[in-house]
């Protein structure tokens, strides 16, 4: 299994160790989980943005007063 060495300052390492201990995890498990959690967070954000983009037109039609003025037909003058 691939692995990697990560450098920290003494203060950074102290903080990371404290965070791992607070979650009841080893330093290795904590850092692993942190990377995986960030990857999943980015996937979620990408999916949520795509979902919002698919529904934007429908939402704008249902709630025209919520459309930012610059994005309304006619631009800011339409506000």
C-alpha positions in Angstrom: 0.0 0.0 0.0 1.4 3.4 -0.9 2.4 5.7 1.9 3.8 9.2 2.3 5.9 11.2 4.7 4.5 14.6 5.8 6.6 17.3 7.4 5.1 19.5 10.2 6.6 22.1 12.5 6.7 21.2 16.1 3.7 23.4 16.8 1.7 21.9 13.9 2.5 18.4 14.9 1.4 19.1 18.5 -1.9 20.4 17.2 -2.5 17.5 14.9 -1.7 15.0 17.6 -4.1 16.8 19.9 -6.8 16.7 17.3 -6.2 13.0 16.7 -6.4 12.3 20.4 -9.6 14.2 20.7 -11.2 11.9 18.1 -9.7 8.8 19.8 -7.6 8.0 16.7 -4.0 7.3 16.0 -2.1 10.0 14.2 -1.9 7.8 11.1 -5.6 7.0 11.1 -6.5 10.7 11.8 -4.4 11.9 8.8 -5.8 9.2 6.6 -9.4 10.0 7.5 -8.8 13.8 7.1 -7.6 13.3 3.5 -10.5 11.0 2.6 -13.0 13.4 4.3 -11.7 16.3 2.2 -11.9 14.3 -1.0 -15.6 13.4 -0.2 -16.3 17.0 0.8 -15.1 18.2 -2.6 -17.2 15.5 -4.4 -20.3 16.6 -2.4 -19.7 20.3 -3.3 -19.3 19.4 -7.0 -22.5 17.3 -6.9 -24.5 20.0 -5.0 -23.3 22.7 -7.4 -24.4 20.6 -10.4 -27.8 19.9 -8.8 -28.3 23.6 -8.2 -27.3 24.5 -11.8 -29.9 21.9 -13.1 -32.6 23.5 -11.0 -31.6 27.2 -11.3 -34.0 28.0 -14.2 -36.9 26.4 -12.5 -36.2 28.2 -9.2 -35.7 31.5 -11.0 -39.1 31.1 -12.7 -40.8 30.2 -9.4 -39.1 33.0 -7.4 -38.3 35.9 -9.8 -37.7 38.3 -6.9 -34.8 36.2 -5.7 -32.9 36.4 -8.9 -29.9 38.8 -8.4 -30.6 42.0 -10.4 -27.5 41.6 -12.6 -28.8 38.2 -13.7 -32.4 39.3 -14.5 -33.5 39.8 -18.1 -32.5 43.4 -18.8 -29.6 43.4 -16.3 -29.4 45.6 -13.3 -32.0 48.0 -14.9 -34.7 45.4 -14.4 -34.4 45.7 -10.6 
